[in-house]
Amino acid sequence: MIKNTFKDRLKEIIPLIRDYACHMLSELSTSELLWRPEGTKGRTIQSYFRHMINAEIYWLKNLDDHTFEYLSKESDFKELKKSYLQLEDHLTNSVAKASEEQLNIRVPVFEGEELQKKGTLAWMIMRTSLHAIHHLGQISHIRYSLENPPIKNPDVPTWSNIMDTFSFLKPENLEYK
């Protein structure tokens, strides 16, 4: 059996998260996408989704990749989903072309608000993927609150499958300074 490279495993994460997110966001009405508990400033499902996308764009910009612009609060769900899938293609292509340096997981270094040392593409993908999983859990909670939980689908990865995908990390891929 041929052992997968770090690059190959990293490229697996991107569509895996997208498939899971699309499943978690499927079969929701506009009113469910925009629902928030009365009398709160809680986020809607749609605002969590926009936040996930804008976080990816933010970290791409920190890598000097200005391909995408932030999505506004006025963006509708179709526009968000289209951008999310365009980001998938962009990230997959970026990983395919990434240098050895960009495949190391290096956390960015800030001094206050000032960026001192950039993170890497691999770190950005890992960070935004874990960030997405966190918010998808919140979306799941809202769905259960709305009594419209995601339907189990054997063709869609589970949260557990996704977490197991992250187990390929090895100390030699990590750089903290």
N, C-alpha and C positions, 0 to 999 in steps of 0.2 A: 504494500500500500504506500502511495506517495504521501509524504507528510505535507500538510498545508503550510504555506509560509505565513508570516505575520501579516503581510500585505493582503493575502487571500482571505485570511480570517477577518481582518479589518473591513474588507469589502463586503463580507457576509453580514456584518452588523447593520449596515445602512439599509438594505431592503428588508431585513428582518424587523427592524424598528418600524419602518414604513408600513409593512403588512399588518403589524400589530396595531399601529395607530389607526390605520384605515378601518380595521375591524372594530376597534373601540369607538370609532366615530360613525360607523354605519348605522343605517336604519333609524336615524334621529330626525325628527321634524324640526322645522325652523324654530318653533316655540321651545322645543327641548334644547336646541343649541344655544338659545338666548336666555334660558331660565336661570334665575338666581333666587335664593331664599329671600322672601319678603323682609324688608327692613334691614337688609345687610348690604355691605359693599363687596360681598363675595363675587368671585369670578364666575363667568359663564363657561360652558364647555367651549364655545367658540373663542372666547378670550384666552383660555388656556392654550388652545391650539395655535392661535396667532402668536402668543408669547413663546411657544416652543420654536416656531419658525423664526421669529425675530431673534431669538437667542442664537440660533445657528448662523444667521446673517451677521450678528454682532461679532461672533468669534471668527467668522471668515474675514470680516473687515480688519480684525486684529492681526490677521495673517496677511494683510495687504491684498486681499481678494475682494474687490468691490463690484463683483458681478451682479449682486442683488441689492435692491433697496428695501428698507424696512416697510412692512405692511401696516397700514393705518387701521384705526378702529373702525373705519367705514368699509373696510374690505369685507366682502361677503364670503360665505363658506366655500363657494365654488372657486373663488379667486385664491383663497387660502390653500385649498387642496391642490390646485394647479401649481402654485408656488412650491408647495411641499414636495411634490413629485419632480419638479424641475430641480430643486435642491438635491434630491436623491441622485439624479443623473450627474449633476455637477460634482457632488462629493465622490461618487463612484469613479468618475473620470479623473478627479484630482488625486485620488489614492493610486489609481493605475499609473499615473505619471509622477508620483511622489519620489523624491530623492530619499536616500537612506536616512539622512538627517531628519526629514519630515516624518519618517516612520518611527522615530524614537518618541517615546511619550515624555515630553518635557513640559512641565507646568510653567505658565508664564509668571514672571516676577514683576510685581508692582511695588512702587514706593509711594504710598498714599494712592492717589488716582493715576499717577504717572507710570506708564508701562516701561519697565527697565529692560526686560528680556522677553521676547515673544515665546509663546508656547509653540507646539508643533501641530501639524494637521492630525496626526494620530491622537494626540491629547484632545484636540478640539472635538474629534468624532467621538471619542470615549466620553468626554464630559457632556456633550449635548445629548448623547444617547441615554446616559444615566439620568440626565435632567428630564428627558422626554418620558422615560419610564416612571419617574416620580409623578409627573403631571398626568400621565395616562391612568395612574392609580387614582388620582383625584377625580378624573373624568369618570372612571368606573364607579366611584362612590356616588357621584351625582346621578349617574344612570340608575343605580339601584334606588336612590332616593326618589327618582321619577317613576319607579316601578317599570323601567324599561332596560333591564340588564342586557349586556351583550350576549348574543346567542352563541353557545359553544359551537365551534366549527373546527373539525379535525384538520382542515387545510391551513389553518392560521396558527402561528406559533403562540404558545402560552407564555405568560410571564416567566414561568420556570424555564422554558426553552431559551428565552432571551437571556436570562441571568446565567445559564450554563454556557452560553456563547462567550461570555466575558471571562471564562475560566482559562482562556489561552494566554492570558498575560503572564509574562515571565519577568523576573527582576532585570534581566539584561535589556528589556525594552523600556525600562523606566529610568527617568532622569529628573531629579528634583532640584538641581541647581544649575 
